[in-house]
Structures are given as structure tokens and as C-alpha cells.
């Protein structure tokens, strides 16, 4: 089973100067050791965006290179737009990237591992499963 790991969790584990030893970070490490981690290009972009120092950027880019991108297909973008519209009609807001994550996860039947509480709201209306370690 692969788990699609969201930006919030990667950031907690990789971008912080001092890595927290939270249960979520420990669970991510276990998923990595078990080769069960998935990532998509937009998450990689979010993680690398806004990094000021070249050495920190290069280190993070290298760390993430161990994880190939799960393919995004045209239908994922269409599903993401449908998910966005459905959630908005229910009063639930989210970013285009968040709904793309939901679409890729739904198509691949990947649970989503995140610390972002917005995904709990999405899961009430979308065919997604949240990973709970």
C-alpha cells in the first residue's frame, strides 16, 4: 500500500531546522523505511518554494529525489475541479493543489497522510481516506 504524503507532513519532517520527533514524523519515517511513500510534483514544488538558501534548497531537493513522482493524468485535473466545485457548494474551501492531491489519491486508492485539518473537511464530501498511523 502506498500513502500519498501531503506537503504539511513533509515540511514538518524535512524543512524545519530542528526535526520534531512527533508521532506523525515517526510514522512518516516508518512509511519511508517500508517503501510506502508517494509524492506528486505539485507537493515537491510547494516544498521547494520559498527556500532562501541555495544549500538548503539543494539539500531538500536531494532528499526528495529518493521519491519518484506519482503520475498525474488529465482525468486527475478534471476530478480535482469537480472536487473543488462539490466542496465549495458545501461551504468547504481548499486550494487547487489540495484538490489535486485528493484526485490523485482517489484514483490510485492511496490514503492521504497530512497534518492539514482541511483534509478532514474534504473527506466528509470526497471519496478519500486519511491515513491515521
N, C-alpha and C positions, 0 to 999 in steps of 0.2 A: 504494500500500500504506500503510495506517495502522499505527501502532505504539502499543500501549497502554503508557503510561509510568507506572510504579509510584511510589508515594509516596517511596521511598528516593532515587530519582534526582531527582525534583522538589525534594526537600528539599536535596539536595546542591547543586543549581543555584540555587535561589531563596531558601531560608530562611537560609542561612549569611550571617554578616556580611561575610565575605570569600569571594567565589566562587572555588572551586578551579578550576584550569584543567586538570582531569583529562581523560583521553581520553573518559570517559563523558559529561562535561559538554559537551565539544566535539561529540560525536556527537549529543547532545540538541539543541544549537543548530542543527546541520545538519538534523535532522529538522524542527525548527520552521520553518526557512527554506524547506524543501521542502513545508511544509503536510502533514506526515505524522504528526502527533501526535494521539493520542486520550487522553481522560481520562474518568473516571466520577465521579459525585457523591461516593461514599464516599472516594475519593482526595482530592478537593477538601476535604472535611470534615477528613480527617486532617491535611492541610497547614495548614489554618487553625486547628485546635485547638491550644490551649496557647500561643498567641501573646499575650504580656502587653501590649504597647504597641498602642494604637489605631492609631497612624500606620503601624506595621509591618504590622498586620493589614490595614488599608486598602490599603497598597501591594501586598501579596501578593494580596489579593482582586482588585485591578485588573489585576495581571499575569496572573492566571489567567483573567480574564474573556475573554481572547482565544481561549480554547479551550472550545468548547461541549462539554457532556457527551454521551458516547455513551449511548444509551438502554439502560436496564436493564429487562428484561421478566421476567414471572413465572417463565418457564422457567429464567432465569439463577439465580434463588434456589434452585430445585429442583436444578439441576445443581450449584450450589455445595454444597448439603447432601450430594449424592451424592459429590462430590469429597472433601469433608471426611471422610465415613464411609469411603470407599475408602482414603484416605491414612492415616487413623487405624488401619484394620485392618492396614496395612503398617508401622505404627510411626512414621509421619511426622505430626508435629503442625504446625498452622498456624492462623491467625486466620480468623474468618468473612469478613473483608474480603479477605484473601489468596485464599480460595477463590472469592469473588465475582469478583475480578479474573480468576482462571483461567476461570471460567464465561463471562464476557463475552468474553474473548479467544478462547476456543474457539468460541463461537457465531459470532463475527464473523471468525474466522480471522486475528486480529491477533497478531503476535508480542508478547511482553511484554518491555519494557526495564526492567531492575531491577538494583540492586546488592545486593539481599537474597538471600543464598545459599539461603534456604528454597525459593525457586522452582526451584532446581536439583533439590532432593529431590522436589518436586511433579512436575516434568517426567518423572521416571522412571516415574510411575504415571498421569499425566493426559495428555489429548490437547492439550497446549500446546506452543508453540515459544517459546524465549527468543531475544530479539533480541541479536545479537552484532555490534557495529559493526566 
